[in-house]
Amino acid sequence: MIDIGLDSPAQEDVRLLLEEHLADMYAASPAESVHALDHAGLSRPEITFWTARENGSLLACGALKEFPIGADGAKEGELKSMRTTHAARGRGIAGLLLAAIVCEARGRGLSRLCLETGSEDYFAAARRLYVRHGFTECPPFADYVPDPNSVFMSLELIPVDLP
């Protein structure tokens, strides 16, 4: 059984997965185009962090960063640090985790969920995952600027009440 739940990015197994994630990001993209966060960055108050585990073993992680978009208190979210372990790839774990984060973002009343990923071939599988879940390309959001090494995507959210 796959358990998706809130977790700490400071957990030893999570930190190791995030370090692997960062190393891969720097290997695939120029340093100025890497926007991934380390475990300390993912521990900030505006970020909620989840893991997917099976029998306690880490399978994947992902995070939701909230940010205001206007003086009226409206908020959007950014998907951060989606990563699946090598052993768990191809099992649909990323899709399960992404669906859980999208559901939470809707439940929080966020108007849109955005993300930044790479434009290189290395990121093609991630881009296909996001498209399968309804994300479409969009202009840079929040503090991002146009970058040929980045693809920006978003999903408009219709708020729903969570049980």
Buried (B, 14 or more C-beta within 10 A) or exposed (E): EBEBEEBEBEBEBBBEBBEEBBEBBEEBBEEEBBBBBBBEBBBEEEBBBBBBBEEEEBBBBBBBBBBEBEEEEEBBBBBBBBBBBEEBEEBEBBBBBBEBBBEBBBBBEBBBBBBBBBBEEBBEEBBEBBEEBEBEEBEEBEEBEEBEBBBBBBBEBEEEEEE
